[in-house]
């Protein structure tokens, strides 16, 4: 199926592997991870639940009494 002596295929495979490596290196770099974490932390809170929201009645102490 593939000829091992064809240098064009080897060159094409090398270019594909190198480009894939460069793309993934940018995605998994510490800067990119920090940027994604910051976007998640500072993003809007969106609830995608379609069920009714439940509020629970809880007795709490007033803040002034410690």
C-alpha positions in Angstrom: 0.0 0.0 0.0 2.6 2.6 1.0 6.0 2.6 -0.5 8.7 3.1 2.1 11.2 4.5 -0.4 9.0 7.4 -1.6 10.5 10.5 -0.1 7.5 12.7 -0.9 5.3 10.6 1.4 8.0 10.8 4.2 8.2 14.6 3.7 4.4 14.9 3.8 4.2 12.8 6.9 6.9 14.9 8.6 5.1 18.1 7.8 1.8 16.7 9.2 3.4 15.5 12.4 5.3 18.8 12.9 2.2 20.9 12.3 0.1 18.7 14.7 2.8 19.0 17.3 2.9 22.8 17.0 -0.9 23.0 17.3 -1.1 20.8 20.3 1.9 22.5 22.0 0.1 25.8 22.0 -3.1 24.2 23.3 -1.4 22.4 26.3 1.1 25.1 27.2 0.9 26.6 30.7 -0.2 30.0 29.3 -3.0 28.4 27.4 -4.2 26.4 30.4 -4.1 29.6 32.6 -6.1 31.5 29.9 -8.8 28.8 29.8 -9.0 28.7 33.6 -9.3 32.5 33.7 -12.1 32.4 31.0 -14.0 29.8 33.0 -13.6 31.7 36.3 -14.6 35.1 35.0 -17.2 33.9 32.6 -21.0 34.3 33.0 -22.9 31.8 35.0 -25.4 30.1 32.7 -27.8 27.5 34.0 -28.8 25.1 31.3 -31.2 23.1 33.5 -34.7 22.7 32.1 -36.1 21.4 35.4 -37.7 23.8 38.0 -35.3 25.4 40.4 -35.6 24.3 44.0 -35.3 26.7 46.9 -34.7 25.1 50.3 -35.9 26.8 53.5 -33.0 26.9 55.9 -32.9 28.5 59.3 -29.7 30.6 59.8 -28.4 32.7 62.6 -28.3 36.5 62.0 -24.9 37.8 61.1 -24.7 40.2 64.1 -24.8 37.3 66.7 -21.3 35.7 67.0 
